């Protein structure tokens, strides 16, 4: 019972119950899903495959791939102002850039595991900018990808 009496006399509780408290904005800014995806830099992790003898996953190649993704996300940052066709065109351009990067590396950069990773990443980005993935039978990249 003493604990209940202590709680009842707690000044912060009185302030709350009397509606005399002030809600302050948290210093922590909530990240949007798009910002979170941008901060992850997932394609840089592909460089770890160098340890397995896969020479195509150099730091430079992985950074080039990540730049394509970063550029897409940057262009989508104000996605509310873009119509669906504009968003889809941005994805198409990014996929075509990935095709060119892969082709420049003799088609060995985006193999089965990487293809699945990249498709999932692109689908997550599409979802974050309100693209209905149900409209795309096998993901947003399927129509244009050559990998």
Order of alpha helices (4+ residues) and beta strands (2+ residues): alpha-alpha-alpha-alpha-alpha-alpha
